[in-house]
């Protein structure tokens, strides 16, 4: 609603794109923060990061 009220008045596509980017970022944050239990990768991965995780994305 905030994006629609501020950006959506003049730039509807920008508001939709910003909302989509925020939604994807927030979902990624929830998956990395809540989705992995503390004990899952420790025996396999010393840094608690799976080997397939991209290095440019912080975990």
PDB file of N, CA, C and O in Angstrom:
ATOM      1  N   UNK A   1       0.817  -1.195   0.000  1.00  0.00           N
ATOM      2  CA  UNK A   1       0.000   0.000   0.000  1.00  0.00           C
ATOM      3  C   UNK A   1       0.860   1.258   0.000  1.00  0.00           C
ATOM      4  O   UNK A   1       0.517   2.247  -0.648  1.00  0.00           O
ATOM      5  N   UNK A   2       1.965   1.224   0.717  1.00  0.00           N
ATOM      6  CA  UNK A   2       2.819   2.413   0.775  1.00  0.00           C
ATOM      7  C   UNK A   2       3.413   2.691  -0.598  1.00  0.00           C
ATOM      8  O   UNK A   2       3.425   3.832  -1.059  1.00  0.00           O
ATOM      9  N   UNK A   3       3.912   1.630  -1.255  1.00  0.00           N
ATOM     10  CA  UNK A   3       4.495   1.827  -2.580  1.00  0.00           C
ATOM     11  C   UNK A   3       3.450   2.288  -3.583  1.00  0.00           C
ATOM     12  O   UNK A   3       3.741   3.117  -4.445  1.00  0.00           O
ATOM     13  N   UNK A   4       2.244   1.763  -3.479  1.00  0.00           N
ATOM     14  CA  UNK A   4       1.194   2.175  -4.406  1.00  0.00           C
ATOM     15  C   UNK A   4       0.820   3.637  -4.185  1.00  0.00           C
ATOM     16  O   UNK A   4       0.556   4.365  -5.141  1.00  0.00           O
ATOM     17  N   UNK A   5       0.797   4.063  -2.927  1.00  0.00           N
ATOM     18  CA  UNK A   5       0.432   5.451  -2.634  1.00  0.00           C
ATOM     19  C   UNK A   5       1.508   6.450  -3.007  1.00  0.00           C
ATOM     20  O   UNK A   5       1.191   7.579  -3.381  1.00  0.00           O
ATOM     21  N   UNK A   6       2.777   6.063  -2.916  1.00  0.00           N
ATOM     22  CA  UNK A   6       3.858   7.009  -3.202  1.00  0.00           C
ATOM     23  C   UNK A   6       4.345   6.894  -4.641  1.00  0.00           C
ATOM     24  O   UNK A   6       4.357   7.885  -5.371  1.00  0.00           O
ATOM     25  N   UNK A   7       4.742   5.707  -5.050  1.00  0.00           N
ATOM     26  CA  UNK A   7       5.245   5.533  -6.411  1.00  0.00           C
ATOM     27  C   UNK A   7       4.136   5.258  -7.416  1.00  0.00           C
ATOM     28  O   UNK A   7       4.260   5.606  -8.590  1.00  0.00           O
ATOM     29  N   UNK A   8       3.067   4.643  -6.967  1.00  0.00           N
ATOM     30  CA  UNK A   8       2.035   4.191  -7.879  1.00  0.00           C
ATOM     31  C   UNK A   8       1.229   5.291  -8.531  1.00  0.00           C
ATOM     32  O   UNK A   8       0.590   5.062  -9.558  1.00  0.00           O
ATOM     33  N   UNK A   9       1.245   6.473  -7.959  1.00  0.00           N
ATOM     34  CA  UNK A   9       0.478   7.568  -8.554  1.00  0.00           C
ATOM     35  C   UNK A   9       1.025   7.957  -9.919  1.00  0.00           C
ATOM     36  O   UNK A   9       0.266   8.254 -10.841  1.00  0.00           O
ATOM     37  N   UNK A  10       2.342   7.953 -10.040  1.00  0.00           N
ATOM     38  CA  UNK A  10       2.947   8.362 -11.310  1.00  0.00           C
ATOM     39  C   UNK A  10       3.646   7.212 -12.026  1.00  0.00           C
ATOM     40  O   UNK A  10       3.648   7.155 -13.256  1.00  0.00           O
ATOM     41  N   UNK A  11       4.227   6.313 -11.276  1.00  0.00           N
ATOM     42  CA  UNK A  11       5.019   5.239 -11.876  1.00  0.00           C
ATOM     43  C   UNK A  11       4.501   3.892 -11.373  1.00  0.00           C
ATOM     44  O   UNK A  11       5.046   3.320 -10.429  1.00  0.00           O
ATOM     45  N   UNK A  12       3.470   3.408 -11.997  1.00  0.00           N
ATOM     46  CA  UNK A  12       2.841   2.170 -11.543  1.00  0.00           C
ATOM     47  C   UNK A  12       3.786   0.976 -11.680  1.00  0.00           C
ATOM     48  O   UNK A  12       3.863   0.143 -10.776  1.00  0.00           O
ATOM     49  N   UNK A  13       4.496   0.885 -12.785  1.00  0.00           N
ATOM     50  CA  UNK A  13       5.422  -0.242 -12.988  1.00  0.00           C
ATOM     51  C   UNK A  13       6.574  -0.206 -11.994  1.00  0.00           C
ATOM     52  O   UNK A  13       7.032  -1.253 -11.536  1.00  0.00           O
ATOM     53  N   UNK A  14       7.039   0.980 -11.660  1.00  0.00           N
ATOM     54  CA  UNK A  14       8.114   1.101 -10.677  1.00  0.00           C
ATOM     55  C   UNK A  14       7.649   0.629  -9.310  1.00  0.00           C
ATOM     56  O   UNK A  14       8.398  -0.034  -8.592  1.00  0.00           O
ATOM     57  N   UNK A  15       6.422   0.963  -8.948  1.00  0.00           N
ATOM     58  CA  UNK A  15       5.882   0.513  -7.665  1.00  0.00           C
ATOM     59  C   UNK A  15       5.759  -1.004  -7.632  1.00  0.00           C
ATOM     60  O   UNK A  15       6.087  -1.629  -6.623  1.00  0.00           O
ATOM     61  N   UNK A  16       5.297  -1.593  -8.709  1.00  0.00           N
ATOM     62  CA  UNK A  16       5.181  -3.052  -8.770  1.00  0.00           C
ATOM     63  C   UNK A  16       6.554  -3.720  -8.736  1.00  0.00           C
ATOM     64  O   UNK A  16       6.736  -4.734  -8.063  1.00  0.00           O
ATOM     65  N   UNK A  17       7.519  -3.152  -9.460  1.00  0.00           N
ATOM     66  CA  UNK A  17       8.867  -3.717  -9.462  1.00  0.00           C
ATOM     67  C   UNK A  17       9.512  -3.602  -8.085  1.00  0.00           C
ATOM     68  O   UNK A  17      10.158  -4.543  -7.623  1.00  0.00           O
ATOM     69  N   UNK A  18       9.343  -2.460  -7.431  1.00  0.00           N
ATOM     70  CA  UNK A  18       9.911  -2.287  -6.090  1.00  0.00           C
ATOM     71  C   UNK A  18       9.263  -3.246  -5.104  1.00  0.00           C
ATOM     72  O   UNK A  18       9.945  -3.804  -4.245  1.00  0.00           O
ATOM     73  N   UNK A  19       7.971  -3.441  -5.214  1.00  0.00           N
ATOM     74  CA  UNK A  19       7.285  -4.402  -4.353  1.00  0.00           C
ATOM     75  C   UNK A  19       7.751  -5.818  -4.595  1.00  0.00           C
ATOM     76  O   UNK A  19       7.917  -6.588  -3.648  1.00  0.00           O
ATOM     77  N   UNK A  20       7.964  -6.173  -5.848  1.00  0.00           N
ATOM     78  CA  UNK A  20       8.454  -7.512  -6.177  1.00  0.00           C
ATOM     79  C   UNK A  20       9.868  -7.726  -5.651  1.00  0.00           C
ATOM     80  O   UNK A  20      10.169  -8.779  -5.090  1.00  0.00           O
ATOM     81  N   UNK A  21      10.731  -6.737  -5.828  1.00  0.00           N
ATOM     82  CA  UNK A  21      12.105  -6.848  -5.328  1.00  0.00           C
ATOM     83  C   UNK A  21      12.110  -6.988  -3.809  1.00  0.00           C
ATOM     84  O   UNK A  21      12.839  -7.818  -3.267  1.00  0.00           O
ATOM     85  N   UNK A  22      11.308  -6.188  -3.124  1.00  0.00           N
ATOM     86  CA  UNK A  22      11.247  -6.293  -1.671  1.00  0.00           C
ATOM     87  C   UNK A  22      10.719  -7.657  -1.236  1.00  0.00           C
ATOM     88  O   UNK A  22      11.237  -8.240  -0.283  1.00  0.00           O
ATOM     89  N   UNK A  23       9.709  -8.169  -1.908  1.00  0.00           N
ATOM     90  CA  UNK A  23       9.138  -9.466  -1.554  1.00  0.00           C
ATOM     91  C   UNK A  23      10.154 -10.580  -1.730  1.00  0.00           C
ATOM     92  O   UNK A  23      10.270 -11.453  -0.869  1.00  0.00           O
ATOM     93  N   UNK A  24      10.889 -10.565  -2.828  1.00  0.00           N
ATOM     94  CA  UNK A  24      11.916 -11.586  -3.057  1.00  0.00           C
ATOM     95  C   UNK A  24      13.019 -11.461  -2.015  1.00  0.00           C
ATOM     96  O   UNK A  24      13.471 -12.471  -1.473  1.00  0.00           O
ATOM     97  N   UNK A  25      13.459 -10.242  -1.726  1.00  0.00           N
ATOM     98  CA  UNK A  25      14.499 -10.044  -0.713  1.00  0.00           C
ATOM     99  C   UNK A  25      14.033 -10.524   0.647  1.00  0.00           C
ATOM    100  O   UNK A  25      14.787 -11.192   1.354  1.00  0.00           O
ATOM    101  N   UNK A  26      12.808 -10.199   1.029  1.00  0.00           N
ATOM    102  CA  UNK A  26      12.294 -10.589   2.341  1.00  0.00           C
ATOM    103  C   UNK A  26      12.135 -12.104   2.440  1.00  0.00           C
ATOM    104  O   UNK A  26      12.427 -12.691   3.481  1.00  0.00           O
ATOM    105  N   UNK A  27      11.678 -12.732   1.372  1.00  0.00           N
ATOM    106  CA  UNK A  27      11.559 -14.195   1.377  1.00  0.00           C
ATOM    107  C   UNK A  27      12.937 -14.834   1.503  1.00  0.00           C
ATOM    108  O   UNK A  27      13.102 -15.803   2.244  1.00  0.00           O
ATOM    109  N   UNK A  28      13.929 -14.302   0.787  1.00  0.00           N
ATOM    110  CA  UNK A  28      15.293 -14.828   0.874  1.00  0.00           C
ATOM    111  C   UNK A  28      15.830 -14.662   2.297  1.00  0.00           C
ATOM    112  O   UNK A  28      16.479 -15.563   2.829  1.00  0.00           O
ATOM    113  N   UNK A  29      15.560 -13.520   2.900  1.00  0.00           N
ATOM    114  CA  UNK A  29      15.984 -13.278   4.277  1.00  0.00           C
ATOM    115  C   UNK A  29      15.362 -14.297   5.227  1.00  0.00           C
ATOM    116  O   UNK A  29      16.056 -14.852   6.079  1.00  0.00           O
ATOM    117  N   UNK A  30      14.070 -14.545   5.088  1.00  0.00           N
ATOM    118  CA  UNK A  30      13.412 -15.507   5.970  1.00  0.00           C
ATOM    119  C   UNK A  30      13.960 -16.912   5.782  1.00  0.00           C
ATOM    120  O   UNK A  30      14.129 -17.647   6.755  1.00  0.00           O
ATOM    121  N   UNK A  31      14.237 -17.292   4.543  1.00  0.00           N
ATOM    122  CA  UNK A  31      14.782 -18.627   4.285  1.00  0.00           C
ATOM    123  C   UNK A  31      16.154 -18.768   4.920  1.00  0.00           C
ATOM    124  O   UNK A  31      16.446 -19.799   5.527  1.00  0.00           O
ATOM    125  N   UNK A  32      17.002 -17.757   4.795  1.00  0.00           N
ATOM    126  CA  UNK A  32      18.351 -17.871   5.354  1.00  0.00           C
ATOM    127  C   UNK A  32      18.363 -17.732   6.867  1.00  0.00           C
ATOM    128  O   UNK A  32      19.184 -18.364   7.532  1.00  0.00           O
ATOM    129  N   UNK A  33      17.481 -16.928   7.423  1.00  0.00           N
ATOM    130  CA  UNK A  33      17.500 -16.677   8.864  1.00  0.00           C
ATOM    131  C   UNK A  33      16.723 -17.727   9.637  1.00  0.00           C
ATOM    132  O   UNK A  33      17.205 -18.235  10.649  1.00  0.00           O
ATOM    133  N   UNK A  34      15.532 -18.057   9.175  1.00  0.00           N
ATOM    134  CA  UNK A  34      14.679 -18.987   9.905  1.00  0.00           C
ATOM    135  C   UNK A  34      14.705 -20.405   9.338  1.00  0.00           C
ATOM    136  O   UNK A  34      14.428 -21.363  10.059  1.00  0.00           O
ATOM    137  N   UNK A  35      15.030 -20.543   8.073  1.00  0.00           N
ATOM    138  CA  UNK A  35      14.903 -21.836   7.411  1.00  0.00           C
ATOM    139  C   UNK A  35      15.965 -22.848   7.763  1.00  0.00           C
ATOM    140  O   UNK A  35      15.728 -24.050   7.652  1.00  0.00           O
ATOM    141  N   UNK A  36      17.123 -22.397   8.182  1.00  0.00           N
ATOM    142  CA  UNK A  36      18.200 -23.328   8.503  1.00  0.00           C
ATOM    143  C   UNK A  36      18.354 -23.453  10.007  1.00  0.00           C
ATOM    144  O   UNK A  36      18.627 -22.461  10.684  1.00  0.00           O
ATOM    145  N   UNK A  37      18.184 -24.644  10.538  1.00  0.00           N
ATOM    146  CA  UNK A  37      18.427 -24.815  11.969  1.00  0.00           C
ATOM    147  C   UNK A  37      19.908 -24.627  12.294  1.00  0.00           C
ATOM    148  O   UNK A  37      20.772 -24.785  11.432  1.00  0.00           O
ATOM    149  N   UNK A  38      20.181 -24.291  13.534  1.00  0.00           N
ATOM    150  CA  UNK A  38      21.562 -24.018  13.937  1.00  0.00           C
ATOM    151  C   UNK A  38      22.460 -25.238  13.809  1.00  0.00           C
ATOM    152  O   UNK A  38      23.659 -25.089  13.573  1.00  0.00           O
ATOM    153  N   UNK A  39      21.925 -26.416  13.956  1.00  0.00           N
ATOM    154  CA  UNK A  39      22.768 -27.610  13.961  1.00  0.00           C
ATOM    155  C   UNK A  39      22.858 -28.295  12.607  1.00  0.00           C
ATOM    156  O   UNK A  39      23.606 -29.263  12.476  1.00  0.00           O
ATOM    157  N   UNK A  40      22.129 -27.837  11.590  1.00  0.00           N
ATOM    158  CA  UNK A  40      22.089 -28.574  10.327  1.00  0.00           C
ATOM    159  C   UNK A  40      23.437 -28.717   9.622  1.00  0.00           C
ATOM    160  O   UNK A  40      23.923 -29.841   9.502  1.00  0.00           O
ATOM    161  N   UNK A  41      24.063 -27.644   9.152  1.00  0.00           N
ATOM    162  CA  UNK A  41      25.252 -27.858   8.331  1.00  0.00           C
ATOM    163  C   UNK A  41      26.555 -27.989   9.111  1.00  0.00           C
ATOM    164  O   UNK A  41      27.601 -28.212   8.502  1.00  0.00           O
ATOM    165  N   UNK A  42      26.532 -27.859  10.428  1.00  0.00           N
ATOM    166  CA  UNK A  42      27.775 -27.839  11.193  1.00  0.00           C
ATOM    167  C   UNK A  42      28.649 -29.073  10.981  1.00  0.00           C
ATOM    168  O   UNK A  42      29.851 -28.904  10.778  1.00  0.00           O
ATOM    169  N   UNK A  43      28.131 -30.299  11.014  1.00  0.00           N
ATOM    170  CA  UNK A  43      29.021 -31.441  10.792  1.00  0.00           C
ATOM    171  C   UNK A  43      29.604 -31.481   9.380  1.00  0.00           C
ATOM    172  O   UNK A  43      30.712 -31.977   9.178  1.00  0.00           O
ATOM    173  N   UNK A  44      28.866 -30.965   8.417  1.00  0.00           N
ATOM    174  CA  UNK A  44      29.331 -31.017   7.034  1.00  0.00           C
ATOM    175  C   UNK A  44      30.083 -29.761   6.622  1.00  0.00           C
ATOM    176  O   UNK A  44      31.037 -29.827   5.847  1.00  0.00           O
ATOM    177  N   UNK A  45      29.655 -28.628   7.139  1.00  0.00           N
ATOM    178  CA  UNK A  45      30.217 -27.341   6.736  1.00  0.00           C
ATOM    179  C   UNK A  45      30.711 -26.599   7.971  1.00  0.00           C
ATOM    180  O   UNK A  45      29.894 -26.204   8.803  1.00  0.00           O
ATOM    181  N   UNK A  46      31.994 -26.400   8.120  1.00  0.00           N
ATOM    182  CA  UNK A  46      32.506 -25.750   9.316  1.00  0.00           C
ATOM    183  C   UNK A  46      32.000 -24.323   9.509  1.00  0.00           C
ATOM    184  O   UNK A  46      31.854 -23.880  10.648  1.00  0.00           O
ATOM    185  N   UNK A  47      31.736 -23.608   8.454  1.00  0.00           N
ATOM    186  CA  UNK A  47      31.282 -22.216   8.577  1.00  0.00           C
ATOM    187  C   UNK A  47      29.761 -22.116   8.608  1.00  0.00           C
ATOM    188  O   UNK A  47      29.221 -21.015   8.493  1.00  0.00           O
ATOM    189  N   UNK A  48      29.061 -23.230   8.761  1.00  0.00           N
ATOM    190  CA  UNK A  48      27.595 -23.270   8.763  1.00  0.00           C
ATOM    191  C   UNK A  48      26.990 -22.748   7.464  1.00  0.00           C
ATOM    192  O   UNK A  48      25.888 -22.199   7.463  1.00  0.00           O
ATOM    193  N   UNK A  49      27.700 -22.917   6.382  1.00  0.00           N
ATOM    194  CA  UNK A  49      27.193 -22.530   5.075  1.00  0.00           C
ATOM    195  C   UNK A  49      27.346 -23.737   4.156  1.00  0.00           C
ATOM    196  O   UNK A  49      28.438 -24.298   4.063  1.00  0.00           O
ATOM    197  N   UNK A  50      26.275 -24.152   3.474  1.00  0.00           N
ATOM    198  CA  UNK A  50      26.383 -25.292   2.567  1.00  0.00           C
ATOM    199  C   UNK A  50      27.377 -25.011   1.447  1.00  0.00           C
ATOM    200  O   UNK A  50      27.547 -23.853   1.066  1.00  0.00           O
ATOM    201  N   UNK A  51      28.032 -26.023   0.912  1.00  0.00           N
ATOM    202  CA  UNK A  51      29.033 -25.798  -0.136  1.00  0.00           C
ATOM    203  C   UNK A  51      28.449 -25.216  -1.420  1.00  0.00           C
ATOM    204  O   UNK A  51      29.171 -24.576  -2.185  1.00  0.00           O
ATOM    205  N   UNK A  52      27.172 -25.423  -1.668  1.00  0.00           N
ATOM    206  CA  UNK A  52      26.570 -24.910  -2.895  1.00  0.00           C
ATOM    207  C   UNK A  52      26.132 -23.454  -2.767  1.00  0.00           C
ATOM    208  O   UNK A  52      25.704 -22.866  -3.761  1.00  0.00           O
ATOM    209  N   UNK A  53      26.223 -22.849  -1.579  1.00  0.00           N
ATOM    210  CA  UNK A  53      25.757 -21.473  -1.361  1.00  0.00           C
ATOM    211  C   UNK A  53      26.672 -20.492  -2.083  1.00  0.00           C
ATOM    212  O   UNK A  53      27.889 -20.578  -1.923  1.00  0.00           O
ATOM    213  N   UNK A  54      26.132 -19.558  -2.875  1.00  0.00           N
ATOM    214  CA  UNK A  54      26.975 -18.586  -3.583  1.00  0.00           C
ATOM    215  C   UNK A  54      27.733 -17.689  -2.602  1.00  0.00           C
ATOM    216  O   UNK A  54      27.184 -17.269  -1.584  1.00  0.00           O
ATOM    217  N   UNK A  55      28.978 -17.405  -2.913  1.00  0.00           N
ATOM    218  CA  UNK A  55      29.818 -16.618  -2.001  1.00  0.00           C
ATOM    219  C   UNK A  55      29.419 -15.146  -1.957  1.00  0.00           C
ATOM    220  O   UNK A  55      29.717 -14.464  -0.977  1.00  0.00           O
ATOM    221  N   UNK A  56      28.748 -14.637  -3.003  1.00  0.00           N
ATOM    222  CA  UNK A  56      28.389 -13.225  -3.019  1.00  0.00           C
ATOM    223  C   UNK A  56      27.114 -12.927  -2.232  1.00  0.00           C
ATOM    224  O   UNK A  56      26.746 -11.762  -2.088  1.00  0.00           O
ATOM    225  N   UNK A  57      26.433 -13.954  -1.721  1.00  0.00           N
ATOM    226  CA  UNK A  57      25.221 -13.762  -0.927  1.00  0.00           C
ATOM    227  C   UNK A  57      25.544 -14.066   0.527  1.00  0.00           C
ATOM    228  O   UNK A  57      25.921 -15.194   0.847  1.00  0.00           O
ATOM    229  N   UNK A  58      25.405 -13.081   1.418  1.00  0.00           N
ATOM    230  CA  UNK A  58      25.706 -13.347   2.827  1.00  0.00           C
ATOM    231  C   UNK A  58      24.674 -14.281   3.445  1.00  0.00           C
ATOM    232  O   UNK A  58      23.489 -14.237   3.112  1.00  0.00           O
ATOM    233  N   UNK A  59      25.145 -15.112   4.337  1.00  0.00           N
ATOM    234  CA  UNK A  59      24.239 -16.056   5.002  1.00  0.00           C
ATOM    235  C   UNK A  59      24.243 -15.811   6.496  1.00  0.00           C
ATOM    236  O   UNK A  59      23.544 -16.502   7.237  1.00  0.00           O
TER     237      UNK A  59
END
